[in-house]
Amino acid sequence: MKKMLLTLTAFVCMLSVSFAQAKKTEKKETAKAKTAAPAVKPATAPEKVKAAPAAASKPAVAPPAKPAAPAAGPTKKDGTPDMRYKANKDAAKPAPGPTKKDGTPDMRYKANKDAAPKKKG
């Protein structure tokens, strides 16, 4: 009796899992069919396919990082200041006055207003 009950329970579980999986794939297929049908253009599809292999063959190289201000001392190959030198360390020091929580100078204070670059115009 126990074997029969266990077998029946296992069968019901397998049956419910199989139905659950069928519904998920059915929903995905209908969603793809609804979104893909109006937006498909045969002329643009081959262009995208040709562009992908060409982009894959070239290594992706990020543009070199650019410093916010010109470096006071020597720079590295990528153009950023070399922080091993004193001149670059001094240029990177924060404003002389109080700062906000995010580290930027608090422009309500005179010391920070005087240290700020003057606007032209």
MDAnalysis code that builds the backbone (N, CA, C; Angstrom):
import MDAnalysis as mda
import numpy as np

u = mda.Universe.empty(363, n_residues=121, atom_resindex=np.repeat(np.arange(121), 3), trajectory=True)
u.add_TopologyAttr("name", ["N", "CA", "C"] * 121)
u.add_TopologyAttr("resid", np.arange(1, 122))
u.add_TopologyAttr("resname", ["MET", "LYS", "LYS", "MET", "LEU", "LEU", "THR", "LEU", "THR", "ALA", "PHE", "VAL", "CYS", "MET", "LEU", "SER", "VAL", "SER", "PHE", "ALA", "GLN", "ALA", "LYS", "LYS", "THR", "GLU", "LYS", "LYS", "GLU", "THR", "ALA", "LYS", "ALA", "LYS", "THR", "ALA", "ALA", "PRO", "ALA", "VAL", "LYS", "PRO", "ALA", "THR", "ALA", "PRO", "GLU", "LYS", "VAL", "LYS", "ALA", "ALA", "PRO", "ALA", "ALA", "ALA", "SER", "LYS", "PRO", "ALA", "VAL", "ALA", "PRO", "PRO", "ALA", "LYS", "PRO", "ALA", "ALA", "PRO", "ALA", "ALA", "GLY", "PRO", "THR", "LYS", "LYS", "ASP", "GLY", "THR", "PRO", "ASP", "MET", "ARG", "TYR", "LYS", "ALA", "ASN", "LYS", "ASP", "ALA", "ALA", "LYS", "PRO", "ALA", "PRO", "GLY", "PRO", "THR", "LYS", "LYS", "ASP", "GLY", "THR", "PRO", "ASP", "MET", "ARG", "TYR", "LYS", "ALA", "ASN", "LYS", "ASP", "ALA", "ALA", "PRO", "LYS", "LYS", "LYS", "GLY"])
u.atoms.positions = np.array([
    [0.823, -1.193, 0.000],
    [0.000, 0.000, 0.000],
    [0.872, 1.264, 0.000],
    [1.934, 1.249, 0.833],
    [2.814, 2.415, 0.902],
    [3.526, 2.642, -0.425],
    [3.953, 1.567, -1.075],
    [4.650, 1.688, -2.361],
    [3.736, 2.298, -3.413],
    [2.496, 1.879, -3.392],
    [1.545, 2.390, -4.361],
    [1.259, 3.879, -4.128],
    [1.132, 4.283, -2.881],
    [0.895, 5.681, -2.548],
    [2.106, 6.543, -2.933],
    [3.296, 6.052, -2.660],
    [4.522, 6.773, -3.006],
    [4.659, 6.913, -4.523],
    [4.357, 5.867, -5.262],
    [4.430, 5.891, -6.720],
    [3.420, 6.880, -7.293],
    [2.224, 6.877, -6.764],
    [1.181, 7.787, -7.228],
    [1.576, 9.244, -6.936],
    [2.128, 9.510, -5.763],
    [2.574, 10.863, -5.405],
    [3.687, 11.332, -6.335],
    [4.654, 10.474, -6.613],
    [5.757, 10.814, -7.520],
    [5.224, 11.113, -8.913],
    [4.262, 10.308, -9.375],
    [3.678, 10.520, -10.701],
    [2.962, 11.871, -10.782],
    [2.209, 12.218, -9.745],
    [1.485, 13.491, -9.725],
    [2.483, 14.659, -9.724],
    [3.535, 14.534, -8.958],
    [4.560, 15.604, -8.923],
    [5.201, 15.782, -10.284],
    [5.578, 14.686, -10.934],
    [6.191, 14.777, -12.268],
    [5.228, 15.384, -13.278],
    [3.983, 15.003, -13.175],
    [2.981, 15.518, -14.086],
    [2.804, 17.023, -13.912],
    [2.759, 17.486, -12.672],
    [2.573, 18.920, -12.426],
    [3.802, 19.720, -12.875],
    [4.989, 19.156, -12.703],
    [6.209, 19.843, -13.148],
    [6.233, 19.942, -14.663],
    [5.812, 18.894, -15.352],
    [5.830, 18.923, -16.812],
    [4.853, 19.960, -17.359],
    [3.713, 20.127, -16.730],
    [2.769, 21.147, -17.174],
    [3.289, 22.551, -16.887],
    [3.949, 22.727, -15.772],
    [4.482, 24.033, -15.416],
    [5.547, 24.465, -16.419],
    [6.377, 23.552, -16.861],
    [7.411, 23.900, -17.826],
    [6.819, 24.241, -19.182],
    [5.787, 23.575, -19.593],
    [5.178, 23.823, -20.886],
    [4.576, 25.223, -20.932],
    [3.983, 25.671, -19.862],
    [3.374, 26.993, -19.837],
    [4.428, 28.084, -19.937],
    [5.575, 27.917, -19.298],
    [6.626, 28.925, -19.342],
    [7.168, 29.086, -20.755],
    [7.429, 27.999, -21.448],
    [7.954, 28.098, -22.804],
    [6.904, 28.670, -23.744],
    [5.648, 28.351, -23.494],
    [4.572, 28.872, -24.327],
    [4.481, 30.384, -24.200],
    [4.624, 30.901, -22.985],
    [4.559, 32.340, -22.768],
    [5.726, 33.039, -23.450],
    [6.922, 32.464, -23.380],
    [8.094, 33.064, -24.007],
    [7.925, 33.128, -25.519],
    [7.408, 32.052, -26.097],
    [7.222, 32.018, -27.546],
    [6.209, 33.067, -27.998],
    [5.123, 33.234, -27.266],
    [4.115, 34.203, -27.669],
    [4.642, 35.623, -27.488],
    [5.429, 35.864, -26.458],
    [5.984, 37.193, -26.247],
    [6.973, 37.536, -27.359],
    [7.779, 36.565, -27.766],
    [8.733, 36.796, -28.851],
    [7.993, 37.049, -30.162],
    [6.936, 36.305, -30.405],
    [6.196, 36.450, -31.648],
    [5.523, 37.819, -31.732],
    [5.009, 38.319, -30.610],
    [4.334, 39.612, -30.614],
    [5.312, 40.753, -30.840],
    [6.473, 40.709, -30.235],
    [7.422, 41.816, -30.355],
    [8.242, 41.740, -31.628],
    [8.523, 40.564, -32.122],
    [9.395, 40.429, -33.276],
    [8.671, 40.672, -34.599],
    [7.417, 40.368, -34.698],
    [6.711, 40.441, -35.966],
    [6.661, 41.849, -36.566],
    [6.280, 42.916, -35.849],
    [6.193, 44.210, -36.508],
    [7.549, 44.872, -36.726],
    [8.571, 44.516, -35.974],
    [9.843, 45.213, -36.058],
    [10.846, 44.549, -36.999],
    [10.510, 43.437, -37.632],
    [11.465, 42.715, -38.465],
    [11.578, 43.392, -39.828],
    [12.816, 43.702, -40.217],
    [13.100, 44.239, -41.547],
    [14.191, 43.377, -42.162],
    [13.959, 42.758, -43.295],
    [14.956, 41.859, -43.867],
    [16.226, 42.587, -44.313],
    [16.161, 43.865, -44.664],
    [17.345, 44.574, -45.150],
    [18.338, 44.863, -44.029],
    [17.863, 45.110, -42.813],
    [18.773, 45.458, -41.726],
    [19.364, 44.240, -41.048],
    [18.718, 43.094, -41.108],
    [19.213, 41.908, -40.416],
    [20.582, 41.459, -40.944],
    [20.828, 41.361, -42.263],
    [22.143, 40.940, -42.736],
    [23.251, 41.928, -42.366],
    [22.952, 43.229, -42.313],
    [23.970, 44.205, -41.960],
    [24.462, 43.984, -40.541],
    [23.551, 43.703, -39.622],
    [23.931, 43.474, -38.234],
    [24.772, 42.214, -38.116],
    [24.446, 41.194, -38.894],
    [25.189, 39.946, -38.842],
    [26.604, 40.167, -39.356],
    [26.774, 40.970, -40.400],
    [28.100, 41.235, -40.957],
    [28.926, 42.086, -40.005],
    [28.309, 43.020, -39.304],
    [29.039, 43.919, -38.414],
    [29.523, 43.203, -37.169],
    [28.808, 42.214, -36.686],
    [29.177, 41.531, -35.446],
    [30.502, 40.778, -35.569],
    [30.763, 39.999, -36.643],
    [32.053, 39.310, -36.723],
    [33.226, 40.279, -36.853],
    [33.044, 41.386, -37.539],
    [34.127, 42.346, -37.690],
    [34.476, 42.970, -36.344],
    [33.462, 43.271, -35.542],
    [33.704, 43.856, -34.229],
    [34.322, 42.819, -33.293],
    [33.963, 41.557, -33.467],
    [34.495, 40.516, -32.599],
    [35.967, 40.242, -32.896],
    [36.406, 40.440, -34.144],
    [37.792, 40.158, -34.483],
    [38.738, 41.236, -33.955],
    [38.257, 42.458, -33.767],
    [39.101, 43.526, -33.240],
    [39.007, 43.555, -31.725],
    [40.130, 43.672, -31.038],
    [40.049, 43.758, -29.575],
    [39.475, 45.098, -29.146],
    [38.654, 45.060, -28.116],
    [38.031, 46.281, -27.614],
    [39.062, 47.058, -26.798],
    [39.361, 48.275, -27.231],
    [40.327, 49.112, -26.534],
    [39.600, 50.342, -26.026],
    [39.656, 50.554, -24.728],
    [39.014, 51.718, -24.136],
    [39.861, 52.951, -24.409],
    [39.226, 54.106, -24.623],
    [40.006, 55.318, -24.841],
    [40.779, 55.665, -23.573],
    [41.935, 56.272, -23.709],
    [42.722, 56.593, -22.524],
    [41.999, 57.587, -21.629],
    [42.203, 57.434, -20.336],
    [41.573, 58.331, -19.375],
    [42.211, 59.705, -19.480],
    [41.386, 60.731, -19.439],
    [41.898, 62.092, -19.546],
    [41.781, 62.778, -18.194],
    [42.835, 63.411, -17.737],
    [42.747, 64.104, -16.458],
    [41.864, 65.340, -16.578],
    [41.265, 65.747, -15.467],
    [40.370, 66.899, -15.456],
    [41.147, 68.187, -15.735],
    [42.351, 68.280, -15.218],
    [43.183, 69.456, -15.427],
    [44.547, 68.987, -15.929],
    [45.287, 69.852, -16.615],
    [46.598, 69.437, -17.073],
    [47.489, 69.069, -15.882],
    [48.293, 68.052, -16.056],
    [49.140, 67.581, -14.969],
    [50.261, 68.567, -14.705],
    [50.584, 68.752, -13.416],
    [51.654, 69.660, -13.029],
    [53.013, 69.012, -13.251],
    [53.075, 67.687, -13.252],
    [54.334, 66.969, -13.410],
    [54.239, 65.938, -14.506],
    [55.096, 64.915, -14.438],
    [55.101, 63.874, -15.478],
    [53.789, 63.091, -15.537],
    [53.480, 62.593, -16.711],
    [52.254, 61.817, -16.896],
    [52.593, 60.403, -17.327],
    [51.624, 59.501, -17.170],
    [51.796, 58.122, -17.611],
    [51.471, 58.046, -19.098],
    [51.628, 56.855, -19.686],
    [51.378, 56.676, -21.117],
    [49.935, 56.989, -21.497],
    [49.001, 56.732, -20.575],
    [47.598, 56.977, -20.891],
    [47.184, 58.422, -20.655],
    [48.097, 59.279, -20.220],
    [47.803, 60.696, -20.072],
    [47.401, 61.125, -18.676],
    [47.251, 60.198, -17.757],
    [46.887, 60.554, -16.389],
    [48.137, 60.961, -15.616],
    [48.016, 61.807, -14.609],
    [49.193, 62.228, -13.854],
    [49.823, 61.051, -13.112],
    [51.142, 61.015, -13.079],
    [51.874, 59.972, -12.382],
    [51.994, 60.379, -10.925],
    [51.265, 59.696, -10.051],
    [51.176, 60.107, -8.653],
    [52.412, 59.756, -7.839],
    [53.457, 59.229, -8.460],
    [54.702, 58.980, -7.734],
    [55.488, 60.259, -7.534],
    [55.139, 61.305, -8.285],
    [55.886, 62.561, -8.217],
    [55.173, 63.583, -7.342],
    [55.971, 64.373, -6.610],
    [55.444, 65.350, -5.655],
    [54.584, 66.412, -6.347],
    [54.991, 66.850, -7.520],
    [54.247, 67.891, -8.214],
    [52.807, 67.449, -8.500],
    [52.622, 66.201, -8.874],
    [51.275, 65.695, -9.151],
    [50.485, 65.479, -7.868],
    [51.149, 65.075, -6.804],
    [50.465, 64.895, -5.521],
    [49.967, 66.228, -4.987],
    [50.801, 67.279, -5.121],
    [50.395, 68.594, -4.650],
    [49.211, 69.128, -5.450],
    [49.183, 68.870, -6.746],
    [48.096, 69.350, -7.604],
    [46.776, 68.641, -7.287],
    [46.851, 67.433, -6.752],
    [45.646, 66.660, -6.477],
    [45.088, 66.918, -5.085],
    [45.717, 67.761, -4.293],
    [45.240, 68.029, -2.929],
    [43.899, 68.756, -2.983],
    [43.044, 68.522, -1.984],
    [41.716, 69.148, -1.974],
    [41.785, 70.650, -1.709],
    [40.646, 71.288, -1.809],
    [40.531, 72.731, -1.586],
    [40.941, 73.081, -0.158],
    [41.412, 74.308, 0.074],
    [41.896, 74.672, 1.395],
    [40.807, 74.797, 2.456],
    [39.582, 75.031, 2.074],
    [38.512, 75.254, 3.049],
    [37.697, 74.007, 3.327],
    [36.566, 74.178, 4.002],
    [35.696, 73.050, 4.350],
    [35.106, 72.374, 3.107],
    [34.816, 71.085, 3.250],
    [34.240, 70.330, 2.141],
    [32.877, 69.762, 2.545],
    [32.096, 69.401, 1.528],
    [30.802, 68.767, 1.767],
    [31.022, 67.268, 1.997],
    [29.952, 66.534, 2.274],
    [30.063, 65.099, 2.541],
    [30.633, 64.332, 1.354],
    [30.358, 64.794, 0.151],
    [30.857, 64.089, -1.022],
    [32.291, 64.470, -1.376],
    [32.907, 65.363, -0.617],
    [34.310, 65.704, -0.832],
    [34.541, 66.934, -1.683],
    [33.511, 67.516, -2.233],
    [33.674, 68.725, -3.038],
    [33.748, 69.939, -2.129],
    [34.411, 71.007, -2.566],
    [34.527, 72.200, -1.720],
    [33.161, 72.837, -1.467],
    [32.957, 73.297, -0.254],
    [31.712, 73.964, 0.113],
    [31.860, 75.437, -0.241],
    [31.149, 75.871, -1.267],
    [31.335, 77.217, -1.806],
    [30.671, 78.299, -0.954],
    [30.113, 77.954, 0.169],
    [29.566, 78.973, 1.069],
    [30.676, 79.676, 1.836],
    [31.870, 79.102, 1.852],
    [32.978, 79.653, 2.624],
    [33.935, 80.423, 1.726],
    [34.489, 81.510, 2.270],
    [35.352, 82.412, 1.515],
    [36.623, 81.714, 1.040],
    [37.194, 80.865, 1.869],
    [38.434, 80.185, 1.490],
    [38.250, 79.368, 0.213],
    [37.104, 78.744, 0.048],
    [36.847, 77.954, -1.155],
    [36.507, 78.832, -2.344],
    [35.847, 79.966, -2.092],
    [35.527, 80.894, -3.183],
    [36.791, 81.503, -3.768],
    [37.757, 81.828, -2.910],
    [38.999, 82.423, -3.381],
    [39.845, 81.411, -4.153],
    [39.793, 80.155, -3.754],
    [40.599, 79.095, -4.403],
    [39.996, 78.646, -5.734],
    [38.719, 78.906, -5.937],
    [38.051, 78.469, -7.172],
    [38.542, 79.285, -8.358],
    [38.630, 78.627, -9.545],
    [39.048, 79.383, -10.736],
    [38.001, 80.428, -11.111],
    [38.455, 81.548, -11.579],
    [37.561, 82.641, -11.974],
    [36.899, 82.331, -13.299],
    [35.621, 82.672, -13.410],
    [34.897, 82.485, -14.662],
    [35.157, 83.660, -15.575],
    [35.345, 83.339, -16.856],
    [35.523, 84.406, -17.859],
    [34.172, 84.786, -18.401],
    [34.020, 86.070, -18.663],
    [32.803, 86.447, -19.351],
    [32.006, 87.416, -18.677],
])
